[in-house]
Amino acid sequence: MIRLEGIVAGYGGGNVLQGVTLEVSGGELGCIVGPNGAGKSTVLRVVSGLLAPSAGTVHLDGEDITGLPPHEVLARGVTQVPQTNGLFSNLTVRDNILMGAYVIRRKRALVKERYERVLDLFPLVKDRTGIKCGNLSGGQRRMVEFARSLMLDPGLVLLDEPSLGLDPKSLGVIDEAVAIMLQAGKAVLMVEQNVRFGLRMANTGIVMESGRVLMTAPADQVLDDPEIADLYFGGAVRKDLDAEAAATATPDPIQKEGSAP
Protein backbone atom coordinates (compact mmCIF):
# COMPACT_ATOMS: atom_id res chain seq x y z
CA MET A 1 0.00 0.00 0.00
CA ILE A 2 1.13 3.55 -0.76
CA ARG A 3 0.05 6.36 1.55
CA LEU A 4 0.82 10.06 1.30
CA GLU A 5 -0.03 12.27 4.24
CA GLY A 6 0.12 16.05 4.38
CA ILE A 7 2.50 16.36 1.41
CA VAL A 8 3.74 19.87 0.65
CA ALA A 9 6.05 20.16 -2.37
CA GLY A 10 6.90 22.43 -5.25
CA TYR A 11 9.51 24.02 -7.46
CA GLY A 12 11.68 27.10 -7.08
CA GLY A 13 10.36 28.02 -3.67
CA GLY A 14 6.69 27.79 -4.64
CA ASN A 15 4.45 25.02 -3.32
CA VAL A 16 2.42 23.11 -5.90
CA LEU A 17 1.12 20.52 -3.45
CA GLN A 18 -0.44 21.88 -0.30
CA GLY A 19 -1.18 19.10 2.16
CA VAL A 20 -2.01 16.17 -0.13
CA THR A 21 -3.23 12.98 1.57
CA LEU A 22 -4.19 9.82 -0.33
CA GLU A 23 -3.65 6.08 -0.34
CA VAL A 24 -3.95 3.09 -2.68
CA SER A 25 -3.83 -0.59 -1.70
CA GLY A 26 -2.52 -3.63 -3.59
CA GLY A 27 -4.77 -4.84 -6.38
CA GLU A 28 -6.46 -1.45 -6.59
CA LEU A 29 -6.24 1.51 -8.97
CA GLY A 30 -6.39 5.06 -7.68
CA CYS A 31 -6.98 7.60 -10.45
CA ILE A 32 -6.07 11.27 -9.89
CA VAL A 33 -8.12 13.71 -11.97
CA GLY A 34 -8.57 17.46 -11.99
CA PRO A 35 -7.86 20.58 -14.06
CA ASN A 36 -4.49 21.41 -15.55
CA GLY A 37 -2.11 22.76 -12.93
CA ALA A 38 -3.79 20.92 -10.08
CA GLY A 39 -0.55 19.14 -9.15
CA LYS A 40 -1.46 15.66 -10.36
CA SER A 41 1.87 14.75 -11.97
CA THR A 42 3.73 16.40 -9.10
CA VAL A 43 2.23 13.77 -6.80
CA LEU A 44 3.87 11.05 -8.91
CA ARG A 45 7.21 12.88 -8.81
CA VAL A 46 7.09 12.94 -5.01
CA VAL A 47 6.28 9.22 -4.79
CA SER A 48 9.05 8.24 -7.25
CA GLY A 49 11.65 10.35 -5.45
CA LEU A 50 12.15 12.85 -8.27
CA LEU A 51 10.90 15.63 -6.00
CA ALA A 52 11.50 15.78 -2.25
CA PRO A 53 8.59 17.23 -0.24
CA SER A 54 9.15 20.05 2.22
CA ALA A 55 6.56 18.57 4.58
CA GLY A 56 4.51 15.39 4.96
CA THR A 57 5.33 11.70 4.61
CA VAL A 58 5.23 8.93 2.01
CA HIS A 59 4.84 5.37 3.29
CA LEU A 60 5.15 2.24 1.16
CA ASP A 61 3.87 -0.89 2.90
CA GLY A 62 4.44 0.85 6.20
CA GLU A 63 8.02 1.96 5.44
CA ASP A 64 8.79 5.66 5.37
CA ILE A 65 10.32 6.43 1.96
CA THR A 66 9.90 10.20 2.15
CA GLY A 67 12.64 12.01 0.25
CA LEU A 68 14.55 8.89 -0.80
CA PRO A 69 16.39 9.29 -4.14
CA PRO A 70 14.78 7.64 -7.18
CA HIS A 71 17.12 4.62 -7.33
CA GLU A 72 16.28 3.72 -3.73
CA VAL A 73 12.56 4.15 -4.33
CA LEU A 74 12.93 1.89 -7.38
CA ALA A 75 14.75 -0.72 -5.31
CA ARG A 76 11.78 -0.80 -2.94
CA GLY A 77 9.40 -1.78 -5.71
CA VAL A 78 8.06 1.44 -7.24
CA THR A 79 8.17 1.81 -11.02
CA GLN A 80 6.77 4.50 -13.29
CA VAL A 81 5.53 4.55 -16.87
CA PRO A 82 6.20 8.13 -18.02
CA GLN A 83 3.80 10.39 -19.86
CA THR A 84 6.05 10.65 -22.92
CA ASN A 85 7.40 7.73 -24.92
CA GLY A 86 10.15 5.98 -22.98
CA LEU A 87 11.10 3.25 -25.44
CA PHE A 88 14.16 2.95 -27.66
CA SER A 89 12.69 2.81 -31.16
CA ASN A 90 15.71 1.12 -32.77
CA LEU A 91 15.75 -1.71 -30.22
CA THR A 92 13.49 -4.74 -30.27
CA VAL A 93 10.60 -5.34 -27.92
CA ARG A 94 12.72 -7.93 -26.11
CA ASP A 95 15.63 -5.56 -25.57
CA ASN A 96 13.37 -2.77 -24.34
CA ILE A 97 11.69 -5.06 -21.82
CA LEU A 98 15.00 -6.41 -20.54
CA MET A 99 16.19 -2.87 -19.88
CA GLY A 100 13.60 -2.79 -17.14
CA ALA A 101 15.75 -5.30 -15.25
CA TYR A 102 18.89 -3.15 -15.39
CA VAL A 103 19.33 -2.98 -11.61
CA ILE A 104 19.24 -6.79 -11.32
CA ARG A 105 21.07 -7.49 -14.58
CA ARG A 106 23.77 -9.59 -12.87
CA LYS A 107 21.14 -12.01 -11.54
CA ARG A 108 20.68 -13.72 -14.88
CA ALA A 109 18.47 -16.54 -13.68
CA LEU A 110 16.12 -14.05 -12.00
CA VAL A 111 16.04 -11.83 -15.08
CA LYS A 112 15.15 -14.81 -17.27
CA GLU A 113 12.41 -15.88 -14.87
CA ARG A 114 10.93 -12.39 -14.72
CA TYR A 115 11.09 -11.98 -18.49
CA GLU A 116 9.22 -15.22 -19.11
CA ARG A 117 6.63 -14.29 -16.49
CA VAL A 118 6.06 -10.89 -18.07
CA LEU A 119 5.61 -12.42 -21.52
CA ASP A 120 3.03 -14.81 -20.10
CA LEU A 121 1.14 -11.84 -18.68
CA PHE A 122 1.17 -9.92 -21.97
CA PRO A 123 0.46 -12.25 -24.93
CA LEU A 124 0.38 -9.28 -27.33
CA VAL A 125 3.97 -8.49 -26.35
CA LYS A 126 5.03 -12.13 -26.49
CA ASP A 127 4.11 -12.31 -30.17
CA ARG A 128 6.26 -9.30 -31.04
CA THR A 129 9.53 -9.75 -29.14
CA GLY A 130 11.71 -9.54 -32.27
CA ILE A 131 10.06 -6.43 -33.72
CA LYS A 132 11.69 -3.03 -33.33
CA CYS A 133 9.59 -0.78 -31.12
CA GLY A 134 9.59 1.95 -33.72
CA ASN A 135 7.37 -0.28 -35.87
CA LEU A 136 4.67 -0.71 -33.23
CA SER A 137 1.39 1.16 -32.87
CA GLY A 138 0.88 3.59 -30.02
CA GLY A 139 -1.14 1.10 -27.98
CA GLN A 140 1.40 -1.67 -28.56
CA ARG A 141 4.24 0.61 -27.44
CA ARG A 142 2.36 1.38 -24.26
CA MET A 143 1.92 -2.34 -23.64
CA VAL A 144 5.69 -2.81 -23.94
CA GLU A 145 6.25 0.02 -21.46
CA PHE A 146 3.90 -1.67 -18.99
CA ALA A 147 5.65 -4.99 -19.47
CA ARG A 148 9.04 -3.37 -18.89
CA SER A 149 7.79 -1.75 -15.68
CA LEU A 150 6.98 -5.20 -14.25
CA MET A 151 10.49 -6.62 -14.74
CA LEU A 152 11.40 -5.59 -11.19
CA ASP A 153 8.21 -7.17 -9.79
CA PRO A 154 7.07 -3.86 -8.29
CA GLY A 155 4.43 -3.49 -5.62
CA LEU A 156 3.41 -0.07 -6.95
CA VAL A 157 3.15 1.12 -10.56
CA LEU A 158 2.81 4.84 -11.34
CA LEU A 159 1.09 5.72 -14.62
CA ASP A 160 1.31 9.29 -15.94
CA GLU A 161 -1.49 9.88 -18.46
CA PRO A 162 -1.26 6.47 -20.20
CA SER A 163 -3.96 7.36 -22.75
CA LEU A 164 -2.15 10.49 -23.99
CA GLY A 165 -1.97 10.60 -27.78
CA LEU A 166 -3.70 7.26 -28.31
CA ASP A 167 -6.63 6.58 -30.62
CA PRO A 168 -9.86 5.09 -29.20
CA LYS A 169 -8.94 1.58 -30.35
CA SER A 170 -5.66 1.70 -28.44
CA LEU A 171 -7.46 2.63 -25.23
CA GLY A 172 -8.69 -0.96 -25.04
CA VAL A 173 -5.06 -2.11 -24.96
CA ILE A 174 -4.38 0.18 -22.00
CA ASP A 175 -7.47 -1.08 -20.20
CA GLU A 176 -6.31 -4.67 -20.70
CA ALA A 177 -2.77 -3.94 -19.49
CA VAL A 178 -3.97 -2.22 -16.33
CA ALA A 179 -6.34 -5.09 -15.58
CA ILE A 180 -3.40 -7.50 -15.86
CA MET A 181 -1.37 -5.49 -13.37
CA LEU A 182 -4.24 -5.33 -10.91
CA GLN A 183 -4.87 -9.07 -11.18
CA ALA A 184 -1.19 -9.57 -10.35
CA GLY A 185 -1.79 -7.70 -7.08
CA LYS A 186 -0.03 -4.47 -7.99
CA ALA A 187 -1.17 -1.15 -6.57
CA VAL A 188 -1.58 1.37 -9.39
CA LEU A 189 -1.62 5.15 -8.94
CA MET A 190 -2.58 6.86 -12.17
CA VAL A 191 -2.88 10.43 -13.40
CA GLU A 192 -5.30 10.64 -16.32
CA GLN A 193 -6.61 13.52 -18.44
CA ASN A 194 -9.32 11.39 -20.03
CA VAL A 195 -11.63 11.48 -17.02
CA ARG A 196 -14.25 8.99 -18.15
CA PHE A 197 -11.63 6.48 -19.30
CA GLY A 198 -9.56 6.73 -16.13
CA LEU A 199 -12.39 6.61 -13.61
CA ARG A 200 -14.14 3.72 -15.34
CA MET A 201 -11.00 1.61 -14.80
CA ALA A 202 -10.36 2.82 -11.26
CA ASN A 203 -11.46 1.66 -7.84
CA THR A 204 -10.94 5.08 -6.28
CA GLY A 205 -11.25 8.54 -7.79
CA ILE A 206 -9.10 11.33 -6.37
CA VAL A 207 -10.10 14.86 -7.43
CA MET A 208 -7.47 17.58 -7.11
CA GLU A 209 -7.44 21.32 -7.59
CA SER A 210 -4.75 23.91 -6.78
CA GLY A 211 -2.54 21.36 -5.06
CA ARG A 212 -5.21 19.99 -2.75
CA VAL A 213 -7.36 16.86 -2.71
CA LEU A 214 -10.98 17.96 -2.88
CA MET A 215 -12.63 14.56 -3.01
CA THR A 216 -11.68 10.92 -2.55
CA ALA A 217 -14.44 8.39 -3.21
CA PRO A 218 -15.28 5.25 -5.19
CA ALA A 219 -14.64 6.07 -8.83
CA ASP A 220 -18.25 5.60 -9.94
CA GLN A 221 -19.37 8.00 -7.21
CA VAL A 222 -16.96 10.64 -8.49
CA LEU A 223 -18.28 10.18 -12.03
CA ASP A 224 -21.87 10.55 -10.85
CA ASP A 225 -21.30 13.57 -8.61
CA PRO A 226 -23.00 16.54 -10.37
CA GLU A 227 -21.05 19.20 -8.47
CA ILE A 228 -17.71 17.62 -9.36
CA ALA A 229 -18.82 17.28 -12.98
CA ASP A 230 -19.91 20.91 -13.09
CA LEU A 231 -16.72 22.30 -11.58
CA TYR A 232 -14.01 20.10 -13.03
CA PHE A 233 -15.13 17.88 -15.88
CA GLY A 234 -16.54 20.31 -18.42
CA GLY A 235 -19.85 21.51 -17.00
CA ALA A 236 -22.99 19.85 -15.69
CA VAL A 237 -26.62 20.53 -16.49
CA ARG A 238 -27.93 23.41 -14.40
CA LYS A 239 -30.90 22.50 -12.26
CA ASP A 240 -32.99 25.43 -13.51
CA LEU A 241 -32.84 24.30 -17.16
CA ASP A 242 -35.63 22.19 -18.54
CA ALA A 243 -34.79 18.89 -20.23
CA GLU A 244 -34.88 20.27 -23.79
CA ALA A 245 -32.60 23.22 -23.04
CA ALA A 246 -30.26 21.01 -21.05
CA ALA A 247 -29.91 18.54 -23.92
CA THR A 248 -29.08 21.37 -26.29
CA ALA A 249 -26.63 23.15 -23.99
CA THR A 250 -24.69 20.24 -22.52
CA PRO A 251 -25.25 16.88 -24.27
CA ASP A 252 -22.47 15.27 -22.24
CA PRO A 253 -22.15 16.49 -18.63
CA ILE A 254 -18.71 14.91 -18.16
CA GLN A 255 -16.20 15.50 -20.92
CA LYS A 256 -12.55 14.87 -21.30
CA GLU A 257 -10.60 16.98 -18.83
CA GLY A 258 -9.49 20.27 -20.24
CA SER A 259 -12.19 20.37 -22.95
CA ALA A 260 -14.56 23.29 -23.27
CA PRO A 261 -18.08 22.84 -21.91
ROVOTOR-564829 format. One record per residue (C-alpha): residue in three letters; y, x, z. Coordinates in steps of 0.001 Angstrom, whole numbers, plus 500000, padded with zeros to 6 digits. Last residue first. Example, Ala and Ser with C-alpha at 12.3 -4.5 7.8 and 13.67 -1.06 7.14 Angstrom:
<atoms>
SER498940513670507140/ALA495500512300507800/
</atoms>
This chain:
<atoms>
PRO522843481925478092/ALA523290485441476733/SER520373487813477049/GLY520266490514479758/GLU516983489403481171/LYS514867487453478703/GLN515497483796479082/ILE514910481285481844/PRO516488477853481374/ASP515266477534477756/PRO516883474752475731/THR520239475307477482/ALA523155473366476013/THR521374470925473711/ALA518539470086476081/ALA521006469744478948/ALA523219467397476961/GLU520267465120476209/ALA518893465207479766/ASP522187464367481456/LEU524298467157482844/ASP525426467010486489/LYS522503469104487736/ARG523412472070485599/VAL520532473380483508/ALA519851477011484313/GLY521512480151482999/GLY520306483458481583/PHE517880484865484115/TYR520096485992486973/LEU522303483275488424/ASP520910480090486906/ALA517283481181487018/ILE517624482291490637/GLU519197478947491530/PRO516544476997489628/ASP513573478704491390/ASP510554478128489150/LEU510180481716487967/VAL510639483043491509/GLN507999480631492789/ASP505600481748490057/ALA506066485355491166/PRO505248484717494811/ALA508385485564496791/THR510920488319497451/MET514557487366496993/LEU517965489015497117/VAL516859492637497289/ARG519988494787497246/GLY521362497464494937/SER523910495249493225/GLU521320492564492409/MET517583492530492892/VAL514855489898492573/ILE511333490899493635/GLY508541488754492215/THR505081489060493720/ASN501657488537492155/ALA502820489639488740/MET501607488996485200/ARG503720485864484664/LEU506612487614486387/GLY506735490438483867/PHE506475488368480702/ARG508985485753481854/VAL511485488369482977/ASN511390490678479966/GLN513519493386481560/GLU510642494701483683/VAL510426497119486596/MET506856497418487825/LEU505146498384491060/VAL501371498415490606/ALA498853498833493429/LYS495525499970492005/GLY492296498207492920/ALA490431498814489650/GLN490931495135488820/LEU494673495758489095/MET494514498631486633/ILE492496496601484139/ALA494912493660484418/VAL497783496030483666/ALA496056497228480508/GLU495330493692479302/ASP498921492531479802/ILE500180495623478004/VAL497885494940475037/GLY499039491309474958/LEU502627492537474771/SER501699494342471561/LYS501576491058469647/PRO505092490136470802/ASP506583493373469380/LEU507259496296471691/GLY510598498032472218/LEU510487497851476010/SER507364496042477250/PRO506471498739479804/GLU509882498510481544/ASP509285501311484064/LEU505724501089485377/LEU504840502807488659/VAL501123503154489439/LEU499931503412493048/GLY496512504434494377/PRO496144507070491711/ASP492827508214490205/LEU494410511401488810/MET493383510488485258/LEU494802506984485754/SER498251507786484318/ARG496630509039481111/ALA495011505653480535/PHE498332503900481007/GLU500017506254478544/VAL497193505690476055/MET497663501919476365/ARG501384502362475744/ARG500607504238472559/GLN498331501401471443/GLY501104498865472016/GLY503590500877469984/SER501164501390467126/LEU499291504669466773/ASN499723507371464132/GLY501954509590466276/CYS499220509587468885/LYS496971511686466675/ILE493566510057466284/GLY490460511709467728/THR490253509532470863/ARG490696506259468956/ASP487687504106469830/LYS487865505031473515/VAL491510503966473651/LEU490718500378472671/PRO487754500463475070/PHE490078501173478029/LEU488160501143481323/ASP485186503030479902/LEU487577505611478478/VAL489109506057481932/ARG485706506634483506/GLU484779509219480890/TYR488024511091481506/ARG487610510932485277/GLU484116512411485125/LYS485188515145482731/VAL488172516045484919/LEU485949516120488001/ALA483464518467486315/ARG486285520680485123/LYS487989521136488457/ARG490411523773487130/ARG492510521073485422/ILE493207519235488683/VAL497020519332488386/TYR496848518886484615/ALA494696515749484747/GLY497210513596482861/MET497133516191480116/LEU493586514999479460/ILE494945511692478182/ASN497229513375475660/ASP494444515629474427/ARG492068512719473888/VAL494664510603472076/THR495258513488469731/LEU498286515750469784/ASN501116515710467235/SER502806512688468843/PHE502951514159472341/LEU503246511099474560/GLY505982510148477018/ASN507728507396475083/THR510654506051477080/GLN510386503803480135/PRO508133506199481980/VAL504554505535483133/GLN504499506765486708/THR501811508169488978/VAL501442508062492763/GLY498220509397494285/ARG499203511783497063/ALA499276514755494692/LEU501894512929492620/VAL504145512561495665/GLU503721516279496271/HIS504619517118492670/PRO507638514777492816/PRO509286516389495857/LEU508894514549499201/GLY512010512637500252/THR510200509902502152/ILE506426510321501955/ASP505660508792505374/GLU501956508019505437/GLY500854504437506198/ASP499111503872502896/LEU502241505151501157/HIS505369504841503292/VAL508930505235502013/THR511698505332504612/GLY515390504515504955/ALA518572506555504582/SER520053509153502223/PRO517228508590499765/ALA515776511502497752/LEU515629510899494001/LEU512849512147491735/GLY510351511652494546/SER508244509046492749/VAL509224506278495211/VAL512942507086494989/ARG512880507209491193/LEU511049503866491093/VAL513773502228493202/THR516404503730490903/SER514746501869488031/LYS515659498540489635/GLY519139499445490850/ALA520916496206489924/GLY522764497893487071/ASN521412495510484447/PRO520575492139485938/GLY517462491432488012/VAL513712491878488032/ILE511266493926490107/CYS507600493017489552/GLY505058493606492319/LEU501511493762491029/GLU498555493542493411/GLY495163495232493622/GLY496371497481496415/SER499407496170498297/VAL503088496054497316/GLU506076496347499656/LEU509825495812499674/THR512979496773501569/VAL516168497991499869/GLY519101498825502159/GLN521883499558499703/LEU520520501124496551/VAL523114502422494098/ASN525016504451496681/GLY527790506686495358/GLY528022510364496327/GLY527100511683492918/TYR524016509507492543/GLY522428506896494748/ALA520163506054497634/VAL519870503742500649/ILE516361502498501412/GLY516045500121504379/GLU512267499968504245/LEU510056500815501301/ARG506357500055501553/ILE503545501130499239/MET500000500000500000/
</atoms>
